[in-house]
Amino acid sequence: MKRNILPLVGLVVGIGLIISAMSQNSTLMNYFDAPSLVITFFGSFSAILISFPLNTLKKVPALLKKLMFTPDDDRAALLENLTELAKKSRTQGILAIEEDIKALENPVLIHGLEMVVDGTDVDTIEEILNVELNQTEDRHSIGQEVFLKWGEFAPAFGMIGTLIGLIAMLGDLQDPSLIGTGMATALLTTFYGSFLANMVFLPIAKNLEMQTANELKTNEMIIEGVLALQRGDNPRVMEQKLQSFLSNADQKDASKAKGNPVPVTEEF
């Protein structure tokens, strides 16, 4: 795992820009109202408690920790490993790669290769690994859904807080000069809801979505490589097929490392 500080940098910069804009024409204390914050944050959190089971919500701290780390996902190295295993299998037999499996760390790759060594047929391997792929996607989508829903609930509770403030203000109009102050206080909940949704919850959900998509693509590459090994495909053919999972930059780096540049498709 590699430390990833970009989410923290983005959060700090975003909050800094908003605070800077807030401090231009008024004091920051004018933007703080404890009841409004309680209604927006804890109200939306209460809706989350209703929407998701406790076992799901227990995973939220781990998901937040995941934002600060980028999983090791070197597809170029994975391509090299699979190609070497294919060459060894072709020259020495499939059982020769059994010792190499012990040095691997990716659980999907290990499981797939173990089934290959055990002589499991191609269709069964593909079926089992695809089931695991779907289960991984389902597990990760739960975290995305929590923060997506939180991003929906926060502005809604901000509006609820605004309505509560307006009702209280309009119910007591003995001093019209206080309408402006009361309106500003009522609108703070809308501000809090929009801020939490667009600066915190929705960006977290998007980050988790991108991490999931990246991991699924790597696992798809692994499945394709494992199936090619079991079929006994030519290592060169397998290598060319798996290169489609690499980005243009990774393809160029891999080609330069071998001293044999190959054309890559243009990315849009």
N, C-alpha and C positions, 0 to 999 in steps of 0.2 A: 504494500500500500504506500502511495506517495501523498505527502501532505499537499492540500490544495487550499490556498488562502484567497482565491478569487471571490468566492461567495462572501467572505468576511470583508474584503476590500470593497466589493460592490455595495454591501450594506452600509459600511461606514461612509463611503462617498455619497450615497443616496441620502442618508440621514443628514450629513453635513450640508448638502445643497439645500435641503428643505429647511433646516434650522437657519441657514444663512438668509434665505428668502423671508422667513418668519420674523427675523430680527431687524429687517430693514425699516419697517414702518411701525413697529410696536415692540413691547417687551415680551420676552418668551413666556412669562407667567400668564399673559393673557390667553395663551394657547393651552393652558393646563387646567383641567377640570376633573377632579377625581371621580365624581358620579358618572360623568360621561365616559370616562375610560373604563370604569367598572361595567357599565351597561354594554359597551362595545366588545371588550375583550372577553370578559367572563360570561356575558350573555351568549356570544357566538360559541364559546367553549362549551357552554351547557348544551347547545344544540348539537355539538359534536358528540357529547356524551350520549345523547339520545340516538344519534345516527349510527354509531359504531359500537360493537361489543368491546368489553374491557380488554380482552386478549389482543385486539388490534391496536388499541390506544397505548398499550404497554410497549409497543414497538416504536413509538414516536421518538423517544430519546435516542434510540439506536440509529434511526433514520437521520436525525439531526447531526449525529456524529459522523455519519457517512458523507454528509455534505463537505466535510473538511478533509476528506481523503479521497484520492483517486485510485481505484483498483489497478493493479498491474495488468495491463492489457496490451502487451506487445504482440500484435498479430504477425509482424515480420519474424520475430523469434519463434512464434508458434508454427509459422509456415516452414521455417528451417527444421524445427524438430520433427514435424510430420514427414517432411521429405526424407530426412535421415532415417527415420523409422521405416519408411517405405522401402528405401534402398537396402537396409539391413534385412528386412523381412524377405525381400526378393532374392537376396543372395544366400542368406543363412537359414531361412525358414521363419515362420511366424512366431515360433516359440523363442526365438533368439531375442525378441524385444521385451521379454518378461522382466529382465533385470532393469531395463531402461525405465519401465513403468514406475519403479520404486523411487526414482529420482524426480518424478513429476509432482506438481502441486495442484494443478487444476482438477477438481473432482470430476467434472464432466468428461474430461479427456481420459482420466484414469479409469473411470467406469467403462467407457467405451472400449478402450484398449484391452481391458480385462475380459470383456465379452468376446473380443476378437481372438485373443489367445485361447479362450475356452472353446472356441469353435462355434459360437452362436451364429446362426444364419443371418444374412444381411437384412432381411425384412424384419426380423425380431429386434435386431440392434436398432434399426431406424425407428421402429415403433416405440421402443423403450426410451430412447434418447429424446424423441419428440415429445413424449409425455412429460419427461423431466423439464424440457424446454418450456412447455406450457405451464407447468407448475411454478417454474421460476418467474415467468411473466405474471402469473396471478398473484404471487407473493409480493412482488415489487409494485404491482398496480394498486395494492391496498394502501400503501404509503402515499402514493400520488393522490389517490381518491380522498384521503383524509385532509390533505392540505388544499386540494381543489375545493372541497366542500367548505372548509374553513374560510377560504377566499371568497366564497359566495355568501356565507353567513355574516361575515364581518360588516360589509356595507349595509346589509339588511338590518342588522341590529344598530348600526349607526343611524339609519333612518328612523328606527323605532325610538331611539334616544332623542332624536330631534323632535319627533312628534310629541313625546312626553314633555319635553321642554316647552314647546309651543303651546300645548294645552295648559300647562301650569301658568305660562306667561299671560295668555289670553284670558284665563280665568280670573286674573287679578290686574285690571287695567286702571287702578286708582291713580297711578302716577305714569302718564304717557311718556315721560322722559326716560323711563327705565326700559322702554320697548327695545331700543337699540342694543342695550347691554344684554337683555334677556334673549334676544334673537341671536346674538353672537355666541352666547353660551349654548343655546340649543343646537346651533350648527356645528359645534365642536365634535359632537358624536359622529356626524357625517364625515367630518375630516378624519377622525380616528379610524373609522371603518374603511375608508378609501386608502388611507396610509397603510394599515395593517394588511389589507388584501393585496395591494399592488407593490408594496415594498418588501413584504415578508412571505405571506402564505403562497401566493401564486408563483413567485420566483422559485420557492422551494419545490413546489410541485413540478415545475418545468425542469429543474435540475435533476430531480429523481427520474423524470421521464426520459431525459437524455442518457442518464447512466444506465437505465434499464435497456434502452434501445441499443446502446453500445455493447452491453454484456450479451444480449440476445444474438447480435450479429457475430460476436466471437464464438458463441456456442454453436451457431449454425455452421460456421467454418470448421469447428471441431467435428461436428457430426458428418459433414461432407468428407473430411479427411479420414475419419475412422471407417466410414463405409467404403471409401476407395481402398484402404488397406485390406479390408476383408474381401473385397472383390479381386484383389491382386492387380489393381491398375498399375500401369507403368508410372514410376515415380516422377518422370518428367511431365507426363500428362496430368498427373495429380497436382503437381506444383503449379502448372499453368492455370489449372482450374481454380485453385485456392487463391491465386494472386488477385482474382476479382474481388476478394474480400478486403484487400488492402487499399488504403488511400493512395492517391497519386504519389505523394511524397514518400510513403513507405515503399511503393513499388520502385521508385527511382533509387532509393537508398539500397534496397536489396539488389538491384541490378548493378549498381556501382560496386558493391561489395564483392560481387562475382566477376566484375570486369566485363560484363556482358549486358550493356544497356538494351532495354526493350521499350517499345512504344507503349505509352499509357493513354487511357482515354481521358478526355478533357472533362473536368468537373464543372458543373454550373451551380 
